[in-house]
Amino acid sequence: MEPRITISIVTWNHESSITQCIESIVKQTYHNYEIRITDNGSSDRTVEAIRNFHPISLVVNPTNVGFSKAHNQVIHQSTADYALIMNPDVFLPPTFLETLVGFAEKHNDGGSFGGKLLRPESLSETMKGGIVDTTGLILSRNLQVTNRGEGEIDTGQFGIAGKVFGHSGALVLLKRKALKTVAIGSEYFDEDFFAYKEDADFAWRLQTAGYPAYYDPQAVAYHMRAVKASARKMRSVRIRQLSYKNHLLLIFKNESLHHLFFNSPWIITYELKKFLYLLFFEPRSLAVLPEFFKQLPHILQKRKVLNNRLIYHV
């Protein structure tokens, strides 16, 4: 019997893309799935567009509760074998689910699975594009998490399947058993992150728990990314603040003291350069530091939970 998939999508003013996103799902050759959408208080016609499709489970939050909490709402309701976390500006070719689920079923030790995400040329041509969006997450020695291959022309350089650090929250298939293992309390995605870096945090917890992340280049999809890494100046101040704050929370929550010590030259150099850049060129981004220190005690409590699990399993 085919594994059951819950497709979780979180929307916030995505009227321009959600219809094509859903249409790409209903054309899948793999049929054992359900679509659950959580809208975070959209002020455009996103909700009306979603209601044109049946059957779709739709929860409408009165306010924007963030990426993490909204996806957690869906995961709590699901009993499926896998959860596909999917952005509303992602578009799937017809065989995507069939390909990725088949790949996942051959890698029983895996916790997360992803394919090659390319950037479409436009919303009118969502299944064309030769620029890489991501082929998985990379964790560098300086603890910077980046999308592998982002911005490169796709020439087949990422054509070999294998393990990666993790996958972008734009599109990732998660095994239910792994989700339950790495949850902290009622949270699968860490709600202290609200948005940005929550996928890196989840990937890190999966790795620590012994669940590899696998990449399948045959599973190709398309992502109309709103904010690109190369276009930092186009990001709002709040986005830059969240990104910096959550980067710090990510380290304090997940990095072991052992690795922190041995990688300290790379980490200190990177963090100092980043802080000085923000200080002189983006000082408003540093205004998020009081928020970071307010959240830090809660993050350290979660770190303690994770460390206790490691001690228990050893």
N, C-alpha and C positions, 0 to 999 in steps of 0.2 A: 504494500500500500504506500502511496506517495506521502511523504511527510507533509504535515499541515503548516502553512506559513501565515503569520499575521504580518501584514504590511502596515507599518506605523508611519504616518505623515503628520507633521506639525506645520500649520499655516499661520501666517501673519501678514495680511495684505498681499496675497499672492494671486490676485485675480488674473493677472496676465499670463500665468503659467500653469495653474492648477488643472485646468481642463485638459490640456495636452498631456500633462503628467498622468492623470487618471486614464485617459484614453490609451496611453502606452501600456498601462497595466492590464486593462481589460482585453488587450490583443495578445496577451501572453499564451504561449503553447502549453504552459504549465497552469493547471486549473485549481489545484487544491490550496486556495488561499482565501483570506478575507482582508478587506481594506478597512482600517480604522483611522480616522482623521480627528485630530484635536486642533481646533482653531483657537488662537490666542488673542481673541478680541479684535479681529480685523475690522477696519472702518470702511473698507471698500466692499465689493460684491463677491468676495471669496466664498462666503458661506452659501450664497445663492447659487454660485457655480457648482459647488460640491453637491448640493441637493438635487441637481439635474441628473445625478447618477444613482442607480439603485442596483443592489443593496449596498450601502456604505454606512458603517457606524460612524456617527459624527457627534463629538462633544464640543460644545462652544463655551469656552471660558470667558467670563466677562472682562478679564484683563489679561495682559501678557504675563504668564507665569514662567516663561522661559522654556528653552529647548529641553532641558533635562526633566523638569517636572512634568511637562506635557507628554513626553515619551513614556515616562514612568506610569502615567495614568493609563496608557494603552497596555503596557506590558503587564500591569496588575490585572487587567481584565482578560488577558489572553491565556489560553491553555495550549497553544500551538507548539509544535516541535521547534520551530524557529521564529525569530522576529526579524523582519527586514526593516531596518531604519532607513528612511528615504526622505530626502528633501523634496519640496513641492516644485523645485526647478530642475529636477532630474527626469530624464526620459529613457525608457527601456525599450530596446529592440525586442521583437516578439519572442526570441528564444532565450532571453537573459535569465529568467528564473529557472527554466529547465536546465540550462548550462551550469549555473552556480550551485543550485541545490544538488544536482548530480555530482558535482565536484566535492561539495561538502560531505555528502554521504560516503565518499571514498576516503575521507580523512577524519576518522572518528575521534582522534585526539584533539582536534581543533576546537576553538571557542568562537572565532570570528572568521568570516570569509568575505573577500571582496574581489572585484574585477578591475578592469582598466576603464577609468573614467576619462572621457575626452570632452572637450568644450565644443558645443555646437556652433555653427557659423552664425545662426540667428534663431529667433523663436519661430520663424517660418520654415526653417530647415533644421529641425532639432535632431535629426539622425545623421548629420554630416559634421565632420570636424576632424582636424588633424593635429590639434594641440592637446597635449596631455594635461589633464586636470590633476589627477592623482593615480598612482598605482600602489598605494599603501603609505603608511606613515613610517618615518625614519626618526630614531632617537639618536642624536649625536652625542659625543663625549661631553660637550658643553651643556647638555640637557635641553637643547633646542629641538623641538619636534616640528618636522616639516613634511610636506607632501612630496613623495618621491616622484621626480620627473616633472613637477609642475612647471608649466610654461614651455616645455620642450616640444619640438616637432616630433610626432610619433613616426618613427622609422622602423619600428619593430624591436627597439633596444630593450623593451620590457616584455619580451615574448616568452620568457621562461617562468613556469609556475614554481612557487616555493613559499617559504616563510618570510614574513615581514614583521615589523614591530606591532603594527595595528592597522586600522583602516579609518578613513575619514567618516565622520558622522553623516556626511551627505548621502552615503549609500553603503550599508554594511549589513551582512547577514549574521545574526547572532544565534548560537545554540542555546536553547532554553536551560539546559543543565548548567552551562557556564554562567548564564545570567544569574541563576539562583545562587551559585557558589560565590560570586564576587559581590553580591549585593551587600550593602551595609544598612541594616535595619530594613526600612521599606524603600530604600533608594537603590535603583540599578545604576542610572546615571546620577552623578553627584549634583544635588540641587544647590549646593553652595556655589557652583560654577555658573548657574543661570544660563549662560551661553558663552561659547568659545572655550576651547581646550578640554571640554568635557569628554570628547572622543579620545583624546590622548590619555586622560586620566583612566578611562575605562579600559583602554588598550593596555596600560601599564598594570592595572589590577589583574587582567586576564593573564598577562605574562608571569606575574608574581605567583599566581595560583596554578601555573603549569599548563595553561591552555594556549597553544600556539595560534598565531594569526596566519592564514593562508591566502595567497594571491593566485587568481586564475586569469591569465591574459585572454582566454577565450570568452570570458564573460564581459562584454563591452557595453558600456552605457554612456550617457551624455549628460553633462552638468552645466547649466547656464549660471556659473558662479557669479554672484553679485559683487563680491569683494575679493579681488585677487591679491596674492601676496606681493606682487610687483607694483601694485597701485596703492601704496600705504597712504598717500596724501588724500586719496579719495575716501578713506574711512572716516567715519564720524569720530569725534572726540570720545564719545562713550564706548564705541567699539574698541578703540585703542586702549582705553582704560581697562575694560574687561579683559582684553587679551593680556595685558601686562600683569594685572592682578592675578588672573587665573594661572598664568605661567609660574608665578611665585608660589601659589597654593599647590600647584602640581608637584613642585620640587619638595616642599615641606611635607607633603602627604606621602609621597611615594619613594623618593630616593633613599637608598640605604646608606648608613654612615660609612660603611666599607667603601662603596663606590664613590661616595662624596669625597672621601679622603684621597683616593687614588686619581680621581678625575678633577681634583680641585684646581690645578693650573688652568685647565680649559674652562671650567665653570666660572672661576673668579674673573678671568680675562673677559669672557663674554658678558657677564653680568655688569662689570664695571663699564665696558664700552656702551652697553645698552643704557645704563643709568645716566651716563654722561651725555649720550645722544638725546635722551628725553629731557634732561635738565636744560640743555641749551637750545634744542630745536622744538621740543614738544612738552613744555613744562606743565601744560594742563593735564597731560596723561598721568603725571605724578600725584595729582590731586586724589587719585584713587587709593593711595597708601593708607590713609586712616581706615578705609573700608577693608583693606587687606588685613590690618592688625586686629580689626574687630572680628573678622572671620577666622583668624588664625587659631584661637583656642579650640574652636569646633573642629577644624581640620586636623589638629593634633590629636584630638580624641578619636577621630576616624583612623588616623595613622596607628594609634594604639590598638584599635580593633584588628586592623590588618596584620600588625606585628604579632598579636596574640594568636591569630590563626596560623601563622607560619610556625610559631613555637609549638602549637598543638599538633600540627601535621608532622613536624620533625620528630 
